[in-house]
Amino acid sequence: MRRIVLALLIFAYVTAGGGHRRRGPSRCGLPTFVTRLPKDAQEKILKIWENYEDGDDCNKEYQETKDVLDDLPKSVRLRAMRPKGPSFLKGASSDVREQFDALWKNHSIPKDEKPEQFKLLAEKLLNAEQLKEFNKFYEAMQRRREEFQKKLNQLTPEARAAHEKLAQLREERHKIFMEASESVRAELNDLYHDDRKRHDHAKKNKITE
């Protein structure tokens, strides 16, 4: 199955320290604080980012995420967005976080195999309470994966063929992005971020006109 993006995104952003900041996302991808949001908000944001691949434009996902966050009470939003890290890595050492990060960055492992590799690593390194939180998250990701596959199976042959082509394009974009140097990826992220800011500014001006 192709749709394991959610599990990979969360590991990438919570272990490497990327993700969103302040009132909206400053970089593409699932927010680091998603596990601290109310359950209904978590579900909405996980759904928004489930098909995202590194290197894709994320203007649509960014705006939809911002809309979900803006609908939350200010106190709830601020409490969730404080940089405490995900619940299943609470109290984890820097060495443990680095091992999760190293697994994410190991592109010799096929993407479809990584969720199970992360599960094995969690069982090896996390304490009982951390593992309990990890399993909650992992089970939620598996449910999302099954839901997506069920919908995929219901597509018409034409729609499924189009989906497969789009998935291949996303894979190619992801490969190009991840094979670039860190400095190049940083430049691209800045480019996408600047484009989002211009988009938001133009939208705001249009609304106030």
N, C-alpha and C positions, 0 to 999 in steps of 0.2 A: 504494500500500500504506500501511496505517495504522501498521504496527508498526515505526517507526523510533525509538521512544522511547529505546532504549538509547544510540544514538549521541548523541541530543540531551542526555540526562541527563549523560553523562560530560563533554560540553563545558560544560554549565551549571555543574557542580560543580567541575571542575578549573580553570576560568578565573575564576569569580566567587568562589572561595574558600569555597563552602558545603560541605555534606556532613557526614560523621561525625567524631566526636572520641572519643578515649580508647577505652574498651572497647566502646562501642556507638554507634549513630547518634544524634546529638543533633538532627538534622533529617531530614525525609523526602528520599529520593533515593539514587541510587547513591553509594557512598563515594568520596571523592577518591583514596583509596589503593588502589583495586581493582586497578590495573595492576601493583602491587608485590606482590600476593599470589601464592601458588603457583597454577599453571594450573587445577587442579581446583577450588580455592576461588573463583577468578575466575569460572569457568563457573557454579558454583552461585549466586553472588551476582548475576551478570548475568541468570540465569534468574529469580531472585526479583523483580527490579525491571523486567523487560522490558515489563510492561503498565502500569506506574505512570504516572500523570499528575499534574503539579503541582496541589496543592489537594485531592487525594484523601487520605482517612485512610490511614495506613500502619502501623498497629499490627501487622498480620500480617507485612508485609515487614520491619519493624524487628526483630521477634522471630526470624524465620528467619535474618536476617543475623547477629544476635547469636549464634545457635546455631552458625552456620558459623565465626564468628571464635573462639568459645570452644572449638571442637574443634581449633584449630590449636595447635601448641606455643607457649608464651608468647614465646619468643625470636623466632619467625617473625612472630607477631602484632605485637609491639612494633616490630620492624624495619620492617614494612610500613606501620605507622600513623604513623611519624614524618613531619612535614609537609615532604616534599621535592617534592611535585608529581608529575604523571604523567611517564613516561619520554619521551614525545614533546615535552614542553615543557621538558625539562631544559636549563638554560642560556638559555632564551628571555628576551628583554627584557620589561620591564613593558609596553612599547608593543605587542609582539606579543600578549601575554596580553589586553591591553585590546581589541585588534581581534577576537580570538575571542569575547570577552565581548560586544562590541557586536553582532556577528553573531547571537549567541544571543538577545539582547534585541530584535532587530529583528523585530517581529511582523508587519510588512508582507510578509515572505517566507513563503510557504506552508510548513508544517511538512514536507511531503513533499519539498520542494526543498532543505531545509537541509543534509542530509548531503553532497550534492554541492557546495554552497556552501562548507562547511567543508573539503572536500577541495581545492577550488580555492585557498582561503586558505592551507591548509597548504603546497601546492605553491609558492605565491608567497612565503611568509614564512619557512618553516623551512629549516634547513640540511640537508645530505645525511643526517646521522645522525638528526636529529630526524624528518625525513620518512620514513626507514626505519622508525622506531618507530611513527609515525602510521599508515603503511600496514599494519603488522601489526595494529594495533587496528582500523582501518577494515575490513580483510578479515574479521576475527573478527565484527564487527558485521553485516557483510553475510551471513555464514553463518548467524548467529542469525536474521536477518530472513527468509532463505530457508527455514529450518527452520520458523519460525512460519507462513509462508505455506503451506507444504506441509501442515501440520496443519490450517490453516484450510480448505484445499480439501477436506479429508476429512470435514468436519463434515456432519451431516445438515442439510437445509434449515431445520428448526426451530431447531437449535442455532446455525446461522449467522445466522438472523434475530435470535435473542436476542443473539448477539455484536454484531451491527451496532447494535442498540438501546443496549446497554451502552457501546459505543464512542462513540456520539453523546452519551450522558450524560457520559462522561469528557471529551469535547471541550468540552462546555458548562461543566463544572466548571473545567476548565483555563482556558477563556476568562475566566470570572468572576474566577478567582484572579489571572491575569496582568494583567487590566485594573484591578485594585485598586491603590491606591497602595502604595509600599514599606512605609509604616508599618502599613497594614492587613495586608499579607502577613506582616509580622513578628509582628503580634498573633496572626494565625491559626496561624503556625508555633509560637509559644509555647503557644497553646491545645492544639494537637495534641501537642506535646512533653510538656506537663503531664499530658495524658490518658494518654500512653504510660507515664509514670513511675508513675501511679496503678495502671495495669493491671499493670505489672511487680511493683509492691509487693504487690498483692493476690495475684498468682500465686505469688510467693515465700512469702507467709504461708500460702497454701493447701498448698503443698508441705511446709512445715515443721510443719504441724499434726499 
